[in-house]
Amino acid sequence: MAKHDELKVRFGKYKGERLADIDVRYLDWLIGCDWLRDPLKKTITEHLRGRAEWAALGDDEAPEKKDDDEGLLCPFCCRELTASLWCAACEKYPYEKKK
């Protein structure tokens, strides 16, 4: 068991869940948010370094949107994306389209 696996998140979509149980794409997005500060940002980053799934993520990999998702958030402005992964606030697609 890694050092931070048992740490529980106290806010957001995964409130009350252990870091080890949270999707790496969400944690990756979270550490990219300007409002997240140390020491929490550092703790999450250290946790992610120990997860093989994080290393396997591509830099431009867009998360898959599922019908039951409350909504994916833009990694730049943290606002909800449309079903086509468009950010109205940034006026762009924050994830590159797969070819």
ABEGO torsion letter per residue (X at the ends): XBAAAABBBABEAABGBBAAABBAAAAAAAAABAABBOAAAAAAAAAAAABAAAAABBAABBBBBBAABAEBBBAAAGBBBBAAGBBAAAGBBABBBBX
